[in-house]
Each structure stands twice: as C-alpha cells, then as structure tokens.
Amino acid sequence: MSSSPATPVKHHFLVYAPDKTEPGTLERRLSVRESHLAVAKENIASGFIRVGGMMTTPEAFTNPDAPKKMVGSALICEAETIEQVRKMVEADIYYTSGVWDPEKIVILPFFAATAIP
C-alpha cells in the first residue's frame, strides 16, 4: 500500500499594508511599482495572492476630479501559515524600499463569506 503525502491545508489571510505618510513615499512607490507588480503577477499566477490592489482616499470616489492618491495596499493571500505571508510581505519591494509602513502592517486569518476568485 503506497501512501502519498497529505496535501497541505491552505488558509486565507488578509493583508493591510498602509503606506508611510512621510514626504517622498508616493514617489518611492511609483519608482519601484513595476518591480512590485512583476512579483505580484508571479504570486497571483501561483495562487498565493488571490486578490490584491491599492488603497486610495475616499475623495477618489466622492469627487471624480480628485486624484487617485495611493495610500497603501490590501491583499488576500492563500498559504499554509501566516509566517509564509509575512515572509512574502517583508520581501516585497514596497516593504524593503520603505513604501509600506512596517509598524502599521496587519496580517490576519480571513474567513470569506463569499467566493474568492
């Protein structure tokens, strides 16, 4: 009788990664954005990132003429452990280049009430 390894159980995690508020943060974000998106694309293709995007200010919706100011990122990740998600966040160029505020990043287990793409 052959036994195959059990398939690891994966869980969903919500990542809230606000940007720093100091001057120059938006410029830093934009300067490394292409690198960030390239790695994000790989993580999406592998299924690690299930949903992701940038956060903006409420004025982006209430005033059509207001600029879409980037103020952070939000993700739903699928992984075996929260540590795997933390490693991905801490390796991201937004983290290493000082765009995301490491003191304010939140990673929590997430139980969806609806389907996650």
MMTF fields as JSON, N, C-alpha, C and O atoms, coordinates in Angstrom:
{
  "mmtfVersion": "1.0.0",
  "mmtfProducer": "UNKNOWN",
  "numBonds": 467,
  "numAtoms": 468,
  "numGroups": 117,
  "numChains": 1,
  "numModels": 1,
  "chainsPerModel": [1],
  "groupsPerChain": [117],
  "chainIdList": ["A"],
  "bondAtomList": [4, 2, 8, 6, 12, 10, 16, 14, 20, 18, 24, 22, 28, 26, 32, 30, 36, 34, 40, 38, 44, 42, 48, 46, 52, 50, 56, 54, 60, 58, 64, 62, 68, 66, 72, 70, 76, 74, 80, 78, 84, 82, 88, 86, 92, 90, 96, 94, 100, 98, 104, 102, 108, 106, 112, 110, 116, 114, 120, 118, 124, 122, 128, 126, 132, 130, 136, 134, 140, 138, 144, 142, 148, 146, 152, 150, 156, 154, 160, 158, 164, 162, 168, 166, 172, 170, 176, 174, 180, 178, 184, 182, 188, 186, 192, 190, 196, 194, 200, 198, 204, 202, 208, 206, 212, 210, 216, 214, 220, 218, 224, 222, 228, 226, 232, 230, 236, 234, 240, 238, 244, 242, 248, 246, 252, 250, 256, 254, 260, 258, 264, 262, 268, 266, 272, 270, 276, 274, 280, 278, 284, 282, 288, 286, 292, 290, 296, 294, 300, 298, 304, 302, 308, 306, 312, 310, 316, 314, 320, 318, 324, 322, 328, 326, 332, 330, 336, 334, 340, 338, 344, 342, 348, 346, 352, 350, 356, 354, 360, 358, 364, 362, 368, 366, 372, 370, 376, 374, 380, 378, 384, 382, 388, 386, 392, 390, 396, 394, 400, 398, 404, 402, 408, 406, 412, 410, 416, 414, 420, 418, 424, 422, 428, 426, 432, 430, 436, 434, 440, 438, 444, 442, 448, 446, 452, 450, 456, 454, 460, 458, 464, 462],
  "bondOrderList": [1, 1, 1, 1, 1, 1, 1, 1, 1, 1, 1, 1, 1, 1, 1, 1, 1, 1, 1, 1, 1, 1, 1, 1, 1, 1, 1, 1, 1, 1, 1, 1, 1, 1, 1, 1, 1, 1, 1, 1, 1, 1, 1, 1, 1, 1, 1, 1, 1, 1, 1, 1, 1, 1, 1, 1, 1, 1, 1, 1, 1, 1, 1, 1, 1, 1, 1, 1, 1, 1, 1, 1, 1, 1, 1, 1, 1, 1, 1, 1, 1, 1, 1, 1, 1, 1, 1, 1, 1, 1, 1, 1, 1, 1, 1, 1, 1, 1, 1, 1, 1, 1, 1, 1, 1, 1, 1, 1, 1, 1, 1, 1, 1, 1, 1, 1],
  "groupList": [{"groupName": "MET", "atomNameList": ["N", "CA", "C", "O"], "elementList": ["N", "C", "C", "O"], "formalChargeList": [0, 0, 0, 0], "bondAtomList": [1, 0, 2, 1, 3, 2], "bondOrderList": [1, 1, 2], "singleLetterCode": "M", "chemCompType": "L-PEPTIDE LINKING"}, {"groupName": "SER", "atomNameList": ["N", "CA", "C", "O"], "elementList": ["N", "C", "C", "O"], "formalChargeList": [0, 0, 0, 0], "bondAtomList": [1, 0, 2, 1, 3, 2], "bondOrderList": [1, 1, 2], "singleLetterCode": "S", "chemCompType": "L-PEPTIDE LINKING"}, {"groupName": "PRO", "atomNameList": ["N", "CA", "C", "O"], "elementList": ["N", "C", "C", "O"], "formalChargeList": [0, 0, 0, 0], "bondAtomList": [1, 0, 2, 1, 3, 2], "bondOrderList": [1, 1, 2], "singleLetterCode": "P", "chemCompType": "L-PEPTIDE LINKING"}, {"groupName": "ALA", "atomNameList": ["N", "CA", "C", "O"], "elementList": ["N", "C", "C", "O"], "formalChargeList": [0, 0, 0, 0], "bondAtomList": [1, 0, 2, 1, 3, 2], "bondOrderList": [1, 1, 2], "singleLetterCode": "A", "chemCompType": "L-PEPTIDE LINKING"}, {"groupName": "THR", "atomNameList": ["N", "CA", "C", "O"], "elementList": ["N", "C", "C", "O"], "formalChargeList": [0, 0, 0, 0], "bondAtomList": [1, 0, 2, 1, 3, 2], "bondOrderList": [1, 1, 2], "singleLetterCode": "T", "chemCompType": "L-PEPTIDE LINKING"}, {"groupName": "VAL", "atomNameList": ["N", "CA", "C", "O"], "elementList": ["N", "C", "C", "O"], "formalChargeList": [0, 0, 0, 0], "bondAtomList": [1, 0, 2, 1, 3, 2], "bondOrderList": [1, 1, 2], "singleLetterCode": "V", "chemCompType": "L-PEPTIDE LINKING"}, {"groupName": "LYS", "atomNameList": ["N", "CA", "C", "O"], "elementList": ["N", "C", "C", "O"], "formalChargeList": [0, 0, 0, 0], "bondAtomList": [1, 0, 2, 1, 3, 2], "bondOrderList": [1, 1, 2], "singleLetterCode": "K", "chemCompType": "L-PEPTIDE LINKING"}, {"groupName": "HIS", "atomNameList": ["N", "CA", "C", "O"], "elementList": ["N", "C", "C", "O"], "formalChargeList": [0, 0, 0, 0], "bondAtomList": [1, 0, 2, 1, 3, 2], "bondOrderList": [1, 1, 2], "singleLetterCode": "H", "chemCompType": "L-PEPTIDE LINKING"}, {"groupName": "PHE", "atomNameList": ["N", "CA", "C", "O"], "elementList": ["N", "C", "C", "O"], "formalChargeList": [0, 0, 0, 0], "bondAtomList": [1, 0, 2, 1, 3, 2], "bondOrderList": [1, 1, 2], "singleLetterCode": "F", "chemCompType": "L-PEPTIDE LINKING"}, {"groupName": "LEU", "atomNameList": ["N", "CA", "C", "O"], "elementList": ["N", "C", "C", "O"], "formalChargeList": [0, 0, 0, 0], "bondAtomList": [1, 0, 2, 1, 3, 2], "bondOrderList": [1, 1, 2], "singleLetterCode": "L", "chemCompType": "L-PEPTIDE LINKING"}, {"groupName": "TYR", "atomNameList": ["N", "CA", "C", "O"], "elementList": ["N", "C", "C", "O"], "formalChargeList": [0, 0, 0, 0], "bondAtomList": [1, 0, 2, 1, 3, 2], "bondOrderList": [1, 1, 2], "singleLetterCode": "Y", "chemCompType": "L-PEPTIDE LINKING"}, {"groupName": "ASP", "atomNameList": ["N", "CA", "C", "O"], "elementList": ["N", "C", "C", "O"], "formalChargeList": [0, 0, 0, 0], "bondAtomList": [1, 0, 2, 1, 3, 2], "bondOrderList": [1, 1, 2], "singleLetterCode": "D", "chemCompType": "L-PEPTIDE LINKING"}, {"groupName": "GLU", "atomNameList": ["N", "CA", "C", "O"], "elementList": ["N", "C", "C", "O"], "formalChargeList": [0, 0, 0, 0], "bondAtomList": [1, 0, 2, 1, 3, 2], "bondOrderList": [1, 1, 2], "singleLetterCode": "E", "chemCompType": "L-PEPTIDE LINKING"}, {"groupName": "GLY", "atomNameList": ["N", "CA", "C", "O"], "elementList": ["N", "C", "C", "O"], "formalChargeList": [0, 0, 0, 0], "bondAtomList": [1, 0, 2, 1, 3, 2], "bondOrderList": [1, 1, 2], "singleLetterCode": "G", "chemCompType": "PEPTIDE LINKING"}, {"groupName": "ARG", "atomNameList": ["N", "CA", "C", "O"], "elementList": ["N", "C", "C", "O"], "formalChargeList": [0, 0, 0, 0], "bondAtomList": [1, 0, 2, 1, 3, 2], "bondOrderList": [1, 1, 2], "singleLetterCode": "R", "chemCompType": "L-PEPTIDE LINKING"}, {"groupName": "ASN", "atomNameList": ["N", "CA", "C", "O"], "elementList": ["N", "C", "C", "O"], "formalChargeList": [0, 0, 0, 0], "bondAtomList": [1, 0, 2, 1, 3, 2], "bondOrderList": [1, 1, 2], "singleLetterCode": "N", "chemCompType": "L-PEPTIDE LINKING"}, {"groupName": "ILE", "atomNameList": ["N", "CA", "C", "O"], "elementList": ["N", "C", "C", "O"], "formalChargeList": [0, 0, 0, 0], "bondAtomList": [1, 0, 2, 1, 3, 2], "bondOrderList": [1, 1, 2], "singleLetterCode": "I", "chemCompType": "L-PEPTIDE LINKING"}, {"groupName": "CYS", "atomNameList": ["N", "CA", "C", "O"], "elementList": ["N", "C", "C", "O"], "formalChargeList": [0, 0, 0, 0], "bondAtomList": [1, 0, 2, 1, 3, 2], "bondOrderList": [1, 1, 2], "singleLetterCode": "C", "chemCompType": "L-PEPTIDE LINKING"}, {"groupName": "GLN", "atomNameList": ["N", "CA", "C", "O"], "elementList": ["N", "C", "C", "O"], "formalChargeList": [0, 0, 0, 0], "bondAtomList": [1, 0, 2, 1, 3, 2], "bondOrderList": [1, 1, 2], "singleLetterCode": "Q", "chemCompType": "L-PEPTIDE LINKING"}, {"groupName": "TRP", "atomNameList": ["N", "CA", "C", "O"], "elementList": ["N", "C", "C", "O"], "formalChargeList": [0, 0, 0, 0], "bondAtomList": [1, 0, 2, 1, 3, 2], "bondOrderList": [1, 1, 2], "singleLetterCode": "W", "chemCompType": "L-PEPTIDE LINKING"}],
  "groupTypeList": [0, 1, 1, 1, 2, 3, 4, 2, 5, 6, 7, 7, 8, 9, 5, 10, 3, 2, 11, 6, 4, 12, 2, 13, 4, 9, 12, 14, 14, 9, 1, 5, 14, 12, 1, 7, 9, 3, 5, 3, 6, 12, 15, 16, 3, 1, 13, 8, 16, 14, 5, 13, 13, 0, 0, 4, 4, 2, 12, 3, 8, 4, 15, 2, 11, 3, 2, 6, 6, 0, 5, 13, 1, 3, 9, 16, 17, 12, 3, 12, 4, 16, 12, 18, 5, 14, 6, 0, 5, 12, 3, 11, 16, 10, 10, 4, 1, 13, 5, 19, 11, 2, 12, 6, 16, 5, 16, 9, 2, 8, 8, 3, 3, 4, 3, 16, 2],
  "groupIdList": [1, 2, 3, 4, 5, 6, 7, 8, 9, 10, 11, 12, 13, 14, 15, 16, 17, 18, 19, 20, 21, 22, 23, 24, 25, 26, 27, 28, 29, 30, 31, 32, 33, 34, 35, 36, 37, 38, 39, 40, 41, 42, 43, 44, 45, 46, 47, 48, 49, 50, 51, 52, 53, 54, 55, 56, 57, 58, 59, 60, 61, 62, 63, 64, 65, 66, 67, 68, 69, 70, 71, 72, 73, 74, 75, 76, 77, 78, 79, 80, 81, 82, 83, 84, 85, 86, 87, 88, 89, 90, 91, 92, 93, 94, 95, 96, 97, 98, 99, 100, 101, 102, 103, 104, 105, 106, 107, 108, 109, 110, 111, 112, 113, 114, 115, 116, 117],
  "secStructList": [7, 7, 7, 7, 7, 7, 7, 7, 7, 7, 3, 3, 3, 3, 3, 3, 3, 3, 5, 7, 7, 1, 6, 6, 2, 2, 2, 2, 2, 2, 2, 2, 2, 2, 2, 2, 2, 2, 2, 2, 2, 2, 2, 2, 2, 6, 6, 1, 3, 3, 3, 3, 3, 3, 3, 3, 7, 6, 2, 2, 2, 2, 7, 6, 6, 1, 7, 7, 7, 3, 3, 3, 3, 3, 3, 3, 3, 3, 3, 1, 7, 2, 2, 2, 2, 2, 2, 2, 2, 2, 2, 1, 2, 2, 2, 2, 6, 6, 7, 5, 7, 6, 6, 6, 7, 3, 3, 3, 3, 7, 7, 7, 1, 1, 7, 7, 7],
  "xCoordList": [0.844, 0.0, 0.896, 1.725, 0.728, 1.547, 0.814, -0.404, 1.574, 0.961, 1.616, 2.84, 0.775, 1.299, 1.18, 0.309, 2.049, 1.993, 0.653, 0.087, 0.172, -1.098, -0.939, 0.106, -1.984, -1.977, -2.025, -2.893, -1.106, -1.102, -2.413, -2.965, -2.88, -4.089, -3.691, -2.769, -4.396, -4.114, -5.246, -6.406, -4.869, -5.809, -5.724, -4.767, -6.735, -6.719, -6.262, -6.558, -5.529, -5.036, -5.277, -5.044, -5.741, -5.931, -4.693, -4.223, -4.172, -3.009, -3.444, -3.937, -3.252, -3.489, -2.12, -1.478, -1.667, -0.315, -0.389, -0.245, -0.615, -0.679, 0.697, 1.713, 0.708, 1.964, 2.354, 1.514, 3.654, 4.121, 3.526, 3.159, 3.433, 2.848, 3.904, 3.562, 5.168, 6.235, 6.391, 6.047, 6.913, 7.142, 8.051, 8.996, 7.75, 8.563, 8.079, 8.588, 7.1, 6.631, 5.975, 6.254, 5.109, 4.443, 5.471, 5.358, 6.455, 7.498, 8.277, 8.607, 8.57, 9.252, 8.374, 8.852, 7.084, 6.136, 6.16, 6.283, 6.045, 5.995, 7.309, 7.302, 8.436, 9.737, 9.985, 10.759, 9.34, 9.546, 8.298, 8.265, 7.284, 5.991, 6.093, 5.472, 6.865, 6.966, 7.553, 7.1, 8.562, 9.146, 8.13, 8.011, 7.4, 6.365, 5.316, 4.943, 4.851, 3.806, 4.301, 3.529, 5.567, 6.116, 6.087, 5.692, 6.502, 6.482, 5.04, 4.708, 4.188, 2.778, 2.138, 1.354, 2.473, 1.935, 2.322, 1.504, 3.567, 4.016, 3.234, 2.828, 3.028, 2.292, 0.814, 0.186, 0.265, -1.12, -1.193, -2.094, -0.253, -0.237, -0.107, -0.686, 0.645, 0.833, -0.336, -0.423, -1.242, -2.381, -2.101, -2.976, -0.89, -0.55, -1.332, -1.904, -1.361, -2.214, -3.505, -3.493, -4.608, -5.91, -6.59, -7.244, -6.439, -6.99, -5.973, -5.398, -5.747, -4.813, -5.063, -5.587, -4.681, -4.829, -4.369, -3.968, -4.436, -4.012, -5.222, -6.349, -4.944, -5.984, -5.799, -4.688, -6.913, -6.889, -7.739, -8.335, -7.798, -8.567, -10.045, -10.377, -10.936, -12.372, -12.708, -13.671, -11.924, -12.187, -12.099, -12.686, -11.377, -11.262, -12.631, -12.848, -13.56, -14.913, -15.9, -16.799, -15.743, -16.733, -16.533, -17.469, -15.314, -15.027, -14.341, -13.165, -15.076, -14.498, -13.254, -12.47, -13.064, -11.891, -10.695, -9.596, -10.903, -9.809, -8.823, -9.219, -7.538, -6.545, -6.726, -7.18, -6.377, -6.444, -5.158, -4.249, -5.08, -3.878, -3.711, -4.613, -2.567, -2.28, -1.873, -0.992, -2.533, -2.229, -1.876, -1.692, -1.78, -1.421, -1.919, -2.408, -1.779, -2.18, -3.006, -2.873, -3.864, -4.632, -4.582, -4.68, -4.428, -4.307, -5.095, -5.283, -5.544, -5.992, -5.066, -5.001, -4.347, -3.379, -3.863, -4.659, -3.364, -3.673, -2.351, -1.49, -2.207, -0.947, -1.206, -2.282, -0.199, -0.301, -0.197, -0.871, 0.65, 0.879, 0.921, 1.172, 0.673, 0.776, 2.227, 2.491, 3.171, 4.593, 4.965, 5.786, 4.372, 4.64, 4.173, 4.84, 3.032, 2.512, 3.419, 3.742, 3.829, 4.711, 6.027, 6.528, 6.586, 7.83, 7.634, 8.507, 6.498, 6.209, 6.098, 6.643, 5.397, 5.245, 6.604, 6.919, 7.41, 8.697, 9.726, 10.725, 9.493, 10.379, 9.93, 10.684, 8.711, 8.173, 8.972, 9.385, 9.182, 9.962, 9.286, 9.969, 7.963, 7.299, 7.701, 7.787, 7.944, 8.386, 9.865, 10.241, 10.7, 12.148, 12.596, 13.656, 11.808, 12.194, 11.55, 11.731, 10.797, 10.232, 8.954, 8.653, 8.189, 6.878, 5.837, 5.17, 5.702, 4.752, 5.291, 6.499, 4.384, 4.755, 4.781, 3.72, 5.96, 6.031, 5.359, 4.945, 5.254, 4.619, 3.099, 2.444, 2.543, 1.084, 0.562, -0.649, 1.441, 1.001, 0.261, 0.696, -0.862, -1.673, -1.858, -2.227, -1.6, -1.844, -2.683, -2.257, -3.879, -4.8, -5.424, -5.615, -5.746, -6.514, -7.843, -8.422, -8.308, -9.504, -10.424, -10.021, -11.66, -12.68, -13.704, -14.474, -13.716, -14.582, -16.033, -16.291, -16.943, -18.357, -18.847, -19.967, -17.984, -18.311, -17.153, -16.096, -17.363, -16.295, -15.133, -15.334, -13.921, -12.716, -12.218, -12.02, -12.016, -11.566, -10.252, -9.754],
  "yCoordList": [-1.164, 0.0, 1.235, 1.407, 2.082, 3.291, 4.445, 4.587, 5.235, 6.412, 7.65, 7.764, 8.558, 9.807, 10.876, 10.805, 11.842, 12.901, 13.627, 13.842, 13.99, 14.718, 16.092, 16.733, 16.52, 17.851, 18.875, 18.802, 19.826, 20.828, 21.627, 21.951, 21.926, 22.734, 24.193, 24.671, 24.883, 26.302, 27.13, 26.719, 28.305, 29.219, 30.571, 30.859, 31.382, 32.74, 33.714, 33.548, 34.738, 35.775, 37.132, 37.316, 38.07, 39.444, 40.245, 40.197, 40.979, 41.833, 43.274, 43.632, 44.097, 45.54, 46.192, 46.107, 46.847, 47.419, 48.894, 49.237, 49.767, 51.188, 51.755, 51.297, 52.75, 53.43, 54.355, 54.789, 54.644, 55.668, 57.007, 57.184, 57.935, 59.246, 60.332, 61.496, 59.969, 60.973, 61.436, 60.711, 62.65, 63.157, 62.207, 61.637, 62.049, 61.215, 59.784, 59.033, 59.389, 57.991, 57.668, 56.625, 58.551, 58.282, 58.179, 57.309, 59.04, 58.987, 57.669, 57.075, 57.215, 55.923, 54.795, 53.903, 54.845, 53.821, 53.75, 52.67, 54.891, 54.906, 54.438, 53.818, 54.727, 54.359, 52.848, 52.339, 52.126, 50.67, 49.874, 48.651, 50.575, 49.943, 48.799, 47.755, 48.976, 47.927, 46.647, 45.551, 46.783, 45.601, 44.943, 43.718, 45.753, 45.226, 44.451, 43.339, 45.03, 44.393, 43.106, 42.159, 43.055, 41.839, 40.674, 39.565, 40.918, 39.859, 39.515, 38.346, 40.535, 40.282, 39.395, 38.5, 39.645, 38.835, 37.365, 36.475, 37.112, 35.737, 35.112, 33.952, 35.894, 35.386, 35.158, 34.274, 35.937, 35.726, 34.455, 33.637, 34.288, 33.101, 31.813, 30.79, 31.857, 30.662, 30.416, 29.355, 31.401, 31.263, 31.76, 31.703, 32.247, 32.757, 34.027, 34.161, 34.959, 36.145, 35.848, 35.56, 35.918, 35.655, 36.944, 36.981, 38.003, 39.324, 40.347, 40.191, 41.374, 42.401, 43.705, 43.733, 44.788, 46.087, 47.204, 46.987, 48.409, 49.569, 50.205, 50.132, 50.825, 51.584, 53.052, 53.511, 53.77, 55.189, 55.938, 55.326, 57.237, 58.054, 58.046, 57.791, 58.318, 58.367, 59.398, 59.222, 60.47, 61.509, 60.968, 61.542, 59.879, 59.281, 58.836, 58.752, 58.548, 58.137, 59.285, 59.383, 60.152, 61.21, 62.402, 63.164, 62.573, 63.682, 63.135, 62.776, 63.073, 62.484, 63.212, 62.641, 64.461, 65.218, 65.056, 65.51, 64.416, 64.243, 63.208, 62.241, 63.412, 62.409, 61.113, 61.123, 60.019, 58.705, 58.513, 57.815, 59.121, 59.078, 57.681, 57.181, 57.058, 55.739, 55.897, 56.692, 55.12, 55.233, 53.887, 53.804, 52.844, 51.54, 50.418, 50.637, 49.209, 48.014, 47.108, 47.126, 46.313, 45.29, 44.016, 44.057, 42.88, 41.595, 40.538, 40.624, 39.555, 38.299, 37.236, 37.016, 36.577, 35.557, 34.189, 34.059, 33.169, 31.79, 31.081, 30.967, 30.602, 29.981, 28.992, 28.967, 28.182, 27.226, 27.924, 27.538, 28.958, 29.616, 31.132, 31.655, 31.813, 33.27, 33.698, 34.773, 32.853, 33.163, 33.238, 34.071, 32.379, 32.437, 33.773, 34.361, 34.238, 35.526, 36.652, 37.557, 36.607, 37.638, 37.691, 38.777, 36.531, 36.491, 37.145, 37.877, 36.885, 37.487, 39.001, 39.743, 39.458, 40.899, 41.543, 42.573, 40.949, 41.535, 41.468, 42.187, 40.615, 40.537, 41.477, 41.726, 41.995, 42.868, 44.171, 44.709, 44.663, 45.889, 47.096, 48.048, 47.081, 48.176, 48.184, 49.249, 47.018, 46.91, 47.285, 48.106, 46.679, 46.873, 48.271, 48.728, 48.959, 50.307, 51.398, 52.584, 51.007, 51.998, 52.65, 53.772, 51.972, 52.489, 52.11, 52.982, 50.825, 50.377, 50.725, 50.696, 51.053, 51.366, 50.071, 49.544, 49.547, 48.244, 48.223, 47.166, 49.386, 49.455, 49.321, 49.032, 49.526, 49.519, 48.347, 48.211, 47.504, 46.353, 45.374, 45.079, 44.879, 43.904, 42.684, 42.813, 41.509, 40.242, 39.391, 39.069, 39.027, 38.26, 37.114, 37.233, 36.005, 34.957, 35.545, 36.413, 35.064, 35.63, 34.499, 33.589, 34.561, 33.578, 34.291, 35.114, 33.983, 34.669, 34.17, 32.976, 35.105, 34.782, 34.604, 34.155, 34.966, 34.833, 34.135, 33.924, 33.786, 33.132, 34.088, 35.284, 33.556, 34.323, 33.824, 32.625, 34.753, 34.308, 33.548, 33.116],
  "zCoordList": [0.0, 0.0, 0.0, 0.893, -0.99, -1.051, -0.386, -0.493, 0.281, 0.903, 0.308, 0.243, -0.117, -0.665, 0.421, 1.288, 0.359, 1.371, 1.316, 0.245, 2.471, 2.538, 1.893, 2.003, 1.23, 0.641, 1.761, 2.632, 1.749, 2.822, 2.833, 1.781, 3.997, 4.143, 4.001, 4.662, 3.137, 2.935, 3.527, 3.55, 4.001, 4.642, 3.942, 3.224, 4.165, 3.625, 4.701, 5.885, 4.255, 5.151, 4.506, 3.311, 5.302, 4.851, 5.223, 6.36, 4.251, 4.486, 4.261, 3.191, 5.294, 5.226, 5.344, 6.391, 4.266, 4.241, 3.847, 2.673, 4.837, 4.512, 4.192, 4.715, 3.331, 3.005, 4.153, 4.941, 4.224, 5.15, 4.723, 3.562, 5.647, 5.341, 5.164, 4.953, 5.248, 5.125, 3.68, 2.747, 3.504, 2.144, 1.358, 1.905, 0.076, -0.802, -0.93, -1.762, -0.115, -0.156, -1.497, -2.087, -1.979, -3.261, -4.38, -5.243, -4.375, -5.413, -5.331, -6.358, -4.099, -3.917, -4.456, -5.157, -4.12, -4.586, -6.107, -6.685, -6.739, -8.203, -8.821, -9.884, -8.171, -8.738, -8.707, -9.517, -7.786, -7.69, -8.078, -7.945, -8.554, -8.842, -9.847, -9.651, -10.917, -11.935, -11.355, -11.683, -10.493, -9.839, -8.923, -8.896, -8.175, -7.283, -8.094, -7.722, -9.182, -9.994, -10.652, -10.8, -11.048, -11.666, -10.677, -11.038, -9.432, -8.419, -8.042, -7.848, -7.939, -7.624, -8.692, -8.375, -9.943, -11.046, -10.878, -11.11, -10.475, -10.228, -9.067, -9.137, -7.998, -6.839, -7.155, -6.572, -8.058, -8.498, -9.335, -9.147, -10.254, -11.117, -10.306, -10.67, -9.214, -8.386, -7.438, -6.82, -7.32, -6.411, -5.003, -4.138, -4.767, -3.43, -3.13, -2.049, -4.074, -3.937, -4.679, -5.876, -3.967, -4.58, -5.015, -6.057, -4.223, -4.526, -4.049, -2.972, -4.821, -4.392, -5.11, -6.224, -4.454, -5.09, -4.185, -3.042, -4.729, -3.956, -3.282, -3.771, -2.15, -1.453, -1.817, -2.084, -1.821, -2.145, -1.131, -0.245, -1.254, -0.324, -0.706, -1.864, 0.242, -0.064, -1.139, -1.886, -1.223, -2.224, -3.651, -4.568, -3.84, -5.176, -5.687, -6.896, -4.759, -5.162, -5.094, -5.93, -4.109, -3.918, -4.832, -5.074, -5.346, -6.247, -7.498, -7.457, -8.607, -9.828, -10.33, -11.088, -9.92, -10.367, -9.438, -9.755, -8.299, -7.332, -7.856, -8.505, -7.574, -7.995, -7.22, -6.076, -7.836, -7.192, -6.402, -6.852, -5.242, -4.415, -3.812, -3.139, -4.052, -3.489, -2.029, -1.703, -1.14, 0.291, 0.922, 2.136, 0.118, 0.657, -0.229, -1.337, 0.294, -0.445, 0.451, 1.675, -0.186, 0.526, -0.305, -1.532, 0.38, -0.302, 0.449, 1.662, -0.282, 0.321, -0.238, -1.448, 0.67, 0.282, 0.722, 1.652, 0.032, 0.381, 0.662, -0.211, 1.911, 2.317, 3.437, 4.035, 3.704, 4.812, 6.156, 7.111, 6.238, 7.523, 7.362, 6.276, 8.457, 8.466, 8.265, 7.728, 8.696, 8.524, 7.04, 6.657, 6.199, 4.76, 4.183, 3.331, 4.652, 4.177, 4.657, 3.887, 5.913, 6.463, 5.676, 5.387, 5.329, 4.548, 3.179, 2.712, 2.537, 1.233, 1.369, 0.551, 2.397, 2.616, 2.864, 2.268, 3.736, 4.1, 2.971, 3.004, 1.973, 0.812, -0.307, -1.248, -0.208, -1.256, -1.323, -0.296, -2.529, -2.708, -2.071, -1.695, -1.941, -1.237, 0.24, 0.852, 0.805, 2.195, 2.306, 3.143, 1.46, 1.574, 1.158, 1.586, 0.33, -0.108, 0.733, 0.454, 1.765, 2.671, 2.211, 2.619, 1.365, 0.958, 2.015, 2.573, 2.285, 3.311, 4.688, 4.921, 5.594, 6.971, 7.784, 8.12, 8.107, 8.779, 10.156, 10.634, 10.784, 12.104, 12.019, 13.02, 10.837, 10.682, 9.861, 9.693, 9.35, 8.558, 9.457, 10.57, 8.956, 9.691, 8.791, 7.624, 9.341, 8.637, 9.574, 10.683, 9.123, 9.959, 9.172, 7.961, 9.839, 9.174, 8.696, 9.35, 7.563, 6.928, 6.512, 5.788, 6.974, 6.597, 5.734, 6.229, 4.458, 3.497, 3.609, 3.763, 3.529, 3.497, 2.053, 1.813, 1.107, -0.317, -1.002, -0.408, -2.236, -3.011, -3.234, -3.441, -3.192, -3.506, -4.849, -5.042, -5.78, -7.114, -7.07, -8.109]
}
